[in-house]
Amino acid sequence: TMMTRALSKAGINTTVDTNTASKFADHTEISSWALDGVYFMSSKGIIKGVGENNFGVKGNATREQAIVISGRSVNELKK
């Protein structure tokens, strides 16, 4: 969500239709304020969850995961 908000501020269109997005198995545990960010990043292949189609709502991102998310964001969304 933080990365999606930063990308939006940088002028990148981050809108996604969460109603038609492929849902994570633990979708109902994702906070409503985070849904747009989660599904935007997922739709771009930037985040892929923690396995078995779960997002891992209760977990924290590691430093390594944050680096991968940043790198994928740059590669996927560069103009």
C-alpha positions as CSV (number, residue, x, y, z in Angstrom):
1,T,0.0,0.0,0.0
2,M,2.8,2.4,0.8
3,M,4.5,1.7,-2.6
4,T,1.2,2.1,-4.4
5,R,0.6,5.5,-2.8
6,A,4.1,6.6,-3.7
7,L,3.6,5.5,-7.3
8,S,0.3,7.4,-7.4
9,K,1.9,10.6,-6.1
10,A,4.5,10.1,-8.9
11,G,1.7,10.3,-11.5
12,I,1.3,6.6,-12.2
13,N,-2.2,5.4,-12.6
14,T,-2.7,2.8,-9.8
15,T,-6.4,2.2,-10.1
16,V,-7.7,-1.3,-10.2
17,D,-11.1,-2.9,-10.1
18,T,-11.0,-4.9,-6.9
19,N,-14.3,-6.6,-7.8
20,T,-12.8,-8.3,-10.8
21,A,-9.2,-8.8,-9.5
22,S,-8.1,-12.4,-8.8
23,K,-8.5,-12.7,-5.1
24,F,-6.1,-14.1,-2.5
25,A,-7.5,-16.9,-0.4
26,D,-7.2,-14.7,2.7
27,H,-8.9,-11.7,0.9
28,T,-11.4,-11.2,3.7
29,E,-8.6,-10.5,6.2
30,I,-7.1,-7.7,4.1
31,S,-8.1,-4.3,5.5
32,S,-10.5,-2.3,3.3
33,W,-8.0,0.6,3.2
34,A,-5.3,-1.7,1.8
35,L,-7.3,-3.5,-0.9
36,D,-6.6,-1.1,-3.8
37,G,-2.8,-1.2,-3.1
38,V,-2.7,-5.0,-2.7
39,Y,-4.6,-5.7,-5.8
40,F,-2.9,-3.1,-7.9
41,M,0.5,-4.6,-7.0
42,S,-0.8,-8.1,-7.5
43,S,-2.3,-7.2,-11.0
44,K,1.2,-6.0,-12.1
45,G,3.0,-9.1,-10.8
46,I,4.9,-7.1,-8.2
47,I,3.6,-9.0,-5.3
48,K,2.6,-12.6,-5.4
49,G,1.7,-13.6,-1.9
50,V,3.3,-16.0,0.5
51,G,2.2,-19.3,-1.1
52,E,-1.0,-21.3,-1.5
53,N,-2.7,-18.1,-2.9
54,N,-2.4,-16.4,0.5
55,F,-1.4,-12.7,0.8
56,G,-0.1,-13.2,4.4
57,V,-2.1,-10.4,6.0
58,K,-0.8,-11.0,9.5
59,G,2.9,-11.2,8.5
60,N,5.5,-8.4,8.1
61,A,7.5,-7.8,5.0
62,T,11.2,-8.6,5.4
63,R,13.9,-6.3,4.2
64,E,14.5,-8.7,1.3
65,Q,10.8,-8.7,0.3
66,A,10.8,-4.8,0.4
67,I,13.8,-4.7,-1.9
68,V,12.2,-7.2,-4.3
69,I,8.9,-5.1,-4.3
70,S,10.9,-1.9,-5.0
71,G,12.8,-3.5,-7.8
72,R,9.8,-5.1,-9.4
73,S,8.0,-1.8,-9.2
74,V,10.7,0.0,-11.0
75,N,11.0,-2.7,-13.7
76,E,7.3,-3.1,-14.2
77,L,6.3,0.6,-14.1
78,K,9.2,2.5,-15.6
79,K,8.1,5.0,-18.2
